[in-house]
């Protein structure tokens, strides 16, 4: 989905730890001028942000975009809900999928695509505590294998 030239401004690493991401969708992000400048400086946080369908539109909640330093009295509100730009058919499809028990839309990353700020949202299902422990154990085992292979290559 991301191209080589796309610049990633923020990634929600916690989402990959807390959820199984079943599919992801690219959406435009409706921002004000000072929000765009602040995002391009990398002053955005996606932790605990999620998307919700409301009145036929999808809104991004709990995303934090810091105020722009050179902004004046017209600076933006940092935690306001932001509209996601998707086609009607995609919105209807995602609304239907989120009606299923245990499914939600989570913001995964914010990036620049050809001069436009985009957000990748994922259809997610929550992990249980034992699933999280299993994933951590698997990653540690992979790291250990990498470490031993690296040491064997040095000899």
Secondary structure, DSSP 8 states (H G I E B T S, - for coil): ---TT-EEEEE-HHHHHHEEEEEEEEEEE---HHHHHHHHTT-EE-TT-EEEEETTEEEEES-EE---TT--TT---TT--EEEE--HHHHHHHHHHHTSTTEEEEEEEEEEETTEEEEEEEEEEE--HHHHHHHHHHHHHHHHHHHHHHHHHH-
